[in-house]
Amino acid sequence: MKPKSYRKKASRRPDRLPKPNPLATLVVQNVLAELPGLVAVAVVDVASGTSLAAHTNSPTINPSTAAAYNAEVVKHKLKALTALALQGEAIEDILITLSSQLHLFQLTDKGGQFIYLVVDAGSTSLAMAREVLRSQVGQLEPAAG
């Protein structure tokens, strides 16, 4: 018998895959309707880096993979704010500008989730992308009633 470390790991069973988050799915659909030319969009849980819902129009960008790395960017920026003792400050959004794309993260008020958006820099205005994200990010944290 092979030692435990050499045993093949069991593959994930389909019934154990995470279930889609309906609120996150709705937000992704709304962003897609408002910015049909987007490259990719995902709703991401900051703590786990898990994509709760995603869509891409590009075969080269996997928004679920990007979600995990971008969650680390958000976590490190939150740590930097704490280290700098910037009291009363909160991250509204994070912008990463590439040569042909804009990558924009819009955090929820509580900071537990964010919307990750990739748009073509030549065909989408930054102001429009920010406005769409601001209008949708509130959908992720329904008002307590």
Backbone bond lengths (Angstrom), bond angles and torsions (degrees), N, CA, C in turn:
res aa  C-N    CA-C-N  psi(-1)  N-CA   C-N-CA  omega(-1)  CA-C   N-CA-C  phi
1 M - - - 1.453 - - 1.524 109.43 -
2 K 1.328 115.24 136.41 1.459 120.23 179.99 1.519 109.77 -70.07
3 P 1.335 116.08 148.02 1.475 117.83 173.97 1.520 110.04 -60.26
4 K 1.305 114.77 155.57 1.464 120.96 -175.97 1.529 112.41 -53.72
5 S 1.323 117.91 -38.40 1.458 121.01 -176.30 1.529 112.75 -66.81
6 Y 1.349 117.42 -18.46 1.456 120.62 179.73 1.521 113.47 -97.18
7 R 1.296 116.80 -6.69 1.453 119.43 179.99 1.519 110.01 -68.59
8 K 1.305 114.39 143.46 1.460 119.58 178.39 1.523 109.08 -71.39
9 K 1.323 115.51 132.12 1.453 119.71 178.93 1.520 109.65 -73.14
10 A 1.301 115.18 143.01 1.460 120.11 178.41 1.524 109.07 -68.35
11 S 1.316 116.11 138.55 1.468 119.45 178.22 1.514 109.51 -74.35
12 R 1.321 114.94 156.65 1.465 119.57 178.31 1.510 109.60 -66.49
13 R 1.297 115.29 134.57 1.459 119.64 176.33 1.519 108.37 -82.82
14 P 1.330 117.10 144.59 1.466 120.18 -178.50 1.516 113.96 -56.04
15 D 1.344 117.70 -30.91 1.457 119.09 -178.75 1.526 112.62 -75.53
16 R 1.332 116.97 -7.46 1.462 120.35 178.60 1.533 112.71 -103.00
17 L 1.315 117.47 -0.06 1.459 120.21 177.38 1.526 109.36 -68.41
18 P 1.344 117.51 147.51 1.461 118.94 179.29 1.525 111.39 -59.67
19 K 1.312 115.25 140.78 1.462 120.06 178.48 1.519 108.68 -80.69
20 P 1.339 117.37 145.88 1.460 119.73 179.22 1.532 110.85 -61.69
21 N 1.300 115.19 142.94 1.449 121.57 177.73 1.530 107.73 -88.25
22 P 1.363 118.56 114.74 1.466 119.86 -174.22 1.527 113.89 -62.20
23 L 1.323 117.51 -36.60 1.463 120.41 179.14 1.525 110.27 -66.58
24 A 1.324 116.27 -44.35 1.461 121.22 179.22 1.526 110.57 -65.27
25 T 1.326 116.71 -39.56 1.463 120.82 178.25 1.521 110.93 -62.47
26 L 1.319 117.08 -41.50 1.462 121.57 177.68 1.527 110.98 -62.42
27 V 1.321 116.80 -43.50 1.468 120.92 179.06 1.525 110.18 -61.77
28 V 1.327 117.67 -44.73 1.468 120.77 178.53 1.534 110.30 -60.61
29 Q 1.331 117.23 -43.12 1.465 120.84 178.28 1.527 111.37 -62.93
30 N 1.331 117.38 -40.69 1.463 121.23 179.28 1.528 111.60 -65.80
31 V 1.331 116.85 -43.17 1.463 120.30 178.57 1.528 109.67 -63.00
32 L 1.314 116.68 -42.57 1.461 120.73 178.82 1.529 111.35 -62.27
33 A 1.330 117.44 -38.66 1.470 121.06 178.80 1.524 111.44 -67.41
34 E 1.334 117.18 -35.43 1.465 121.05 -178.12 1.526 113.32 -84.04
35 L 1.325 116.67 -27.08 1.468 121.91 178.98 1.530 108.78 -129.86
36 P 1.330 117.77 70.92 1.466 119.80 -174.89 1.530 114.28 -61.70
37 G 1.309 118.17 -21.52 1.459 121.23 179.91 1.517 114.56 -90.70
38 L 1.315 117.42 12.45 1.458 119.34 -178.60 1.521 110.91 -63.86
39 V 1.328 115.45 161.32 1.456 120.79 177.87 1.526 109.37 -89.63
40 A 1.340 116.97 -46.73 1.462 121.20 -179.94 1.521 109.66 -159.76
41 V 1.335 115.32 156.54 1.457 121.59 176.09 1.527 108.03 -149.59
42 A 1.333 116.13 145.79 1.462 121.28 175.85 1.515 109.13 -151.13
43 V 1.318 115.78 149.51 1.453 122.18 169.48 1.524 105.23 -104.22
44 V 1.331 116.12 127.48 1.457 121.14 -169.31 1.522 111.25 -124.88
45 D 1.333 116.05 138.29 1.455 122.70 171.63 1.535 107.05 -84.98
46 V 1.333 117.20 122.51 1.462 121.01 -175.12 1.526 111.63 -64.55
47 A 1.313 117.84 -46.54 1.466 121.50 -174.22 1.526 112.71 -60.88
48 S 1.315 117.04 -44.46 1.469 120.16 -175.17 1.526 113.36 -98.29
49 G 1.325 117.53 -19.25 1.458 120.72 -175.39 1.518 112.66 76.55
50 T 1.323 116.09 11.39 1.459 121.36 -178.20 1.517 111.25 -80.36
51 S 1.316 115.56 136.74 1.458 121.11 173.50 1.520 107.58 -80.93
52 L 1.334 116.58 120.89 1.462 121.67 -178.99 1.521 111.62 -85.11
53 A 1.320 116.91 -23.55 1.459 124.41 175.32 1.522 106.45 -167.57
54 A 1.331 116.68 147.40 1.462 119.09 -177.44 1.522 110.76 -156.90
55 H 1.335 113.77 159.08 1.463 121.71 175.45 1.522 107.55 -151.22
56 T 1.315 116.03 143.81 1.453 120.01 175.21 1.515 110.29 -138.18
57 N 1.321 115.76 146.18 1.461 122.74 173.36 1.520 110.04 -108.33
58 S 1.319 116.93 10.70 1.456 121.86 -176.59 1.530 110.41 -127.15
59 P 1.316 117.05 131.56 1.467 118.68 177.37 1.530 112.75 -72.20
60 T 1.321 117.83 -13.27 1.467 120.78 -176.96 1.521 113.72 -94.24
61 I 1.325 118.39 -11.54 1.468 120.50 -178.92 1.520 109.34 -116.14
62 N 1.328 115.00 121.41 1.454 121.38 173.81 1.525 106.72 -103.11
63 P 1.334 118.55 103.40 1.456 120.07 -175.42 1.528 113.77 -64.18
64 S 1.321 117.77 -25.03 1.466 120.10 178.42 1.522 110.98 -70.95
65 T 1.325 116.93 -38.65 1.464 120.67 175.88 1.527 109.96 -68.39
66 A 1.320 115.90 -45.13 1.465 120.31 179.23 1.524 111.06 -61.29
67 A 1.332 117.19 -32.69 1.465 121.62 -178.65 1.523 111.37 -57.45
68 A 1.320 116.90 -44.71 1.463 120.50 -178.66 1.525 111.31 -62.36
69 Y 1.325 117.09 -44.48 1.462 120.24 179.72 1.528 111.78 -69.60
70 N 1.316 116.57 -38.92 1.462 119.56 -179.28 1.527 111.85 -70.92
71 A 1.325 117.57 -29.05 1.468 119.95 174.53 1.530 109.59 -62.47
72 E 1.318 116.57 -35.32 1.470 119.99 177.30 1.526 110.81 -66.31
73 V 1.331 117.48 -38.74 1.465 121.51 176.61 1.528 109.16 -59.14
74 V 1.317 116.79 -46.82 1.469 121.55 -179.05 1.529 110.05 -63.21
75 K 1.325 117.47 -45.89 1.471 120.83 -179.80 1.523 111.14 -59.19
76 H 1.344 116.16 -43.65 1.469 119.41 -179.11 1.524 111.37 -67.59
77 K 1.302 118.14 -36.49 1.468 120.27 177.73 1.522 110.50 -67.55
78 L 1.331 117.55 -37.87 1.467 120.61 176.34 1.531 110.65 -63.97
79 K 1.336 116.81 -39.11 1.465 120.85 176.72 1.528 110.58 -64.96
80 A 1.334 116.92 -38.91 1.462 120.86 178.76 1.525 111.01 -63.46
81 L 1.331 116.95 -40.88 1.474 119.77 177.74 1.521 110.59 -61.35
82 T 1.326 116.28 -40.74 1.465 120.63 178.66 1.524 110.40 -65.77
83 A 1.329 117.13 -45.58 1.462 121.70 -179.19 1.524 111.95 -62.85
84 L 1.313 116.99 -32.78 1.462 121.35 179.65 1.525 112.43 -85.31
85 A 1.336 115.99 -2.82 1.469 122.42 179.46 1.524 111.75 54.09
86 L 1.315 115.54 45.45 1.456 120.91 179.10 1.529 108.83 -85.73
87 Q 1.325 115.03 79.97 1.464 121.69 -177.15 1.516 110.59 -65.39
88 G 1.313 116.34 138.67 1.459 121.26 177.20 1.519 114.50 78.64
89 E 1.310 117.66 0.10 1.466 121.17 178.73 1.521 109.60 -97.44
90 A 1.311 115.92 145.67 1.467 121.94 176.85 1.517 108.20 -141.02
91 I 1.308 115.87 148.64 1.456 120.22 177.34 1.518 108.42 -73.95
92 E 1.313 116.86 125.20 1.460 121.20 173.32 1.519 109.40 -90.77
93 D 1.321 115.54 -53.77 1.458 118.84 175.06 1.517 109.22 -151.11
94 I 1.318 114.72 164.87 1.462 122.29 176.62 1.519 105.92 -126.53
95 L 1.321 116.24 131.18 1.463 121.46 -179.69 1.524 109.19 -117.67
96 I 1.321 115.33 129.45 1.459 121.56 172.38 1.519 106.00 -119.71
97 T 1.319 115.65 119.46 1.458 121.42 -177.33 1.520 109.16 -101.66
98 L 1.320 116.47 120.39 1.467 122.29 174.18 1.524 107.93 -103.30
99 S 1.305 117.06 176.39 1.460 119.32 -177.07 1.528 112.74 -62.40
100 S 1.332 118.38 -33.00 1.465 119.43 -178.92 1.527 113.44 -128.08
101 Q 1.320 117.31 1.21 1.463 120.15 -177.32 1.526 111.22 -135.79
102 L 1.336 114.13 153.95 1.461 121.54 170.25 1.529 107.05 -113.37
103 H 1.323 115.93 128.60 1.464 121.79 175.62 1.524 105.94 -111.24
104 L 1.311 116.14 120.75 1.457 121.34 -173.77 1.521 109.55 -126.76
105 F 1.342 116.35 131.86 1.466 122.35 176.68 1.520 106.94 -114.79
106 Q 1.313 117.66 128.18 1.468 122.72 176.95 1.521 106.99 -117.96
107 L 1.331 117.25 116.23 1.457 121.79 -178.32 1.519 111.92 -86.53
108 T 1.337 115.32 150.17 1.457 120.49 172.65 1.525 108.14 -71.38
109 D 1.327 116.84 164.25 1.462 120.79 -179.26 1.526 112.09 -58.46
110 K 1.316 116.41 -38.51 1.470 120.50 -179.46 1.523 112.04 -81.68
111 G 1.324 117.66 -12.35 1.463 121.45 176.21 1.513 115.33 79.25
112 G 1.313 118.78 9.80 1.459 121.18 -177.69 1.515 114.03 -84.82
113 Q 1.328 116.36 -19.12 1.469 121.43 -179.27 1.521 108.84 -141.55
114 F 1.319 114.77 162.89 1.456 119.52 172.43 1.515 109.74 -148.55
115 I 1.328 114.36 156.79 1.455 120.81 173.01 1.520 106.29 -99.13
116 Y 1.314 115.60 129.42 1.455 123.01 178.16 1.524 107.65 -106.78
117 L 1.312 116.49 124.76 1.456 121.45 -176.32 1.522 109.84 -128.89
118 V 1.328 115.65 135.37 1.466 121.71 173.64 1.518 106.97 -121.20
119 V 1.337 115.97 124.90 1.464 121.28 177.72 1.520 109.29 -129.55
120 D 1.307 115.16 158.55 1.461 121.93 175.07 1.525 107.69 -74.53
121 A 1.324 116.66 125.04 1.464 121.17 -175.86 1.528 112.73 -65.35
122 G 1.314 117.05 -27.32 1.456 120.01 -177.87 1.515 114.58 -83.03
123 S 1.333 117.40 -18.54 1.461 118.32 -175.20 1.526 114.97 -119.94
124 T 1.317 118.15 -4.22 1.461 120.85 179.23 1.517 109.29 -127.98
125 S 1.313 115.77 131.23 1.459 119.01 178.54 1.527 110.09 -78.11
126 L 1.319 115.85 140.70 1.460 121.34 177.98 1.521 110.29 -59.87
127 A 1.321 117.46 -40.55 1.474 120.98 179.94 1.526 110.69 -61.33
128 M 1.322 117.37 -41.56 1.465 120.78 179.91 1.533 110.48 -66.37
129 A 1.329 117.09 -44.24 1.465 120.93 179.40 1.529 110.60 -61.27
130 R 1.335 116.89 -44.00 1.467 120.20 178.75 1.523 111.34 -63.23
131 E 1.304 117.59 -41.25 1.462 120.87 -179.56 1.530 111.12 -64.19
132 V 1.317 116.93 -42.49 1.467 120.28 178.19 1.530 109.93 -61.99
133 L 1.315 117.19 -44.58 1.468 119.72 179.81 1.523 111.60 -65.04
134 R 1.322 117.76 -43.34 1.474 120.46 178.25 1.517 111.26 -59.10
135 S 1.333 116.40 -39.53 1.464 119.20 -178.40 1.527 111.86 -71.78
136 Q 1.312 117.79 -25.51 1.468 120.72 -176.48 1.524 114.69 -96.38
137 V 1.323 117.55 -27.79 1.468 119.57 -174.47 1.530 111.91 -63.12
138 G 1.325 117.78 -30.10 1.467 121.39 177.38 1.514 113.01 -65.82
139 Q 1.324 117.63 -21.68 1.469 121.90 178.02 1.524 112.23 -66.49
140 L 1.346 116.24 -23.54 1.455 120.40 -175.59 1.520 113.68 -78.56
141 E 1.330 117.03 -21.43 1.467 121.41 178.52 1.519 108.25 -123.17
142 P 1.346 116.27 84.68 1.451 118.76 -179.12 1.528 111.57 -60.01
143 A 1.307 115.78 145.92 1.466 121.21 -179.00 1.530 109.92 -61.17
144 A 1.322 115.21 135.64 1.464 120.06 177.41 1.523 109.02 -73.81
145 G 1.271 116.37 131.47 1.454 118.47 -175.77 1.436 111.18 -124.96
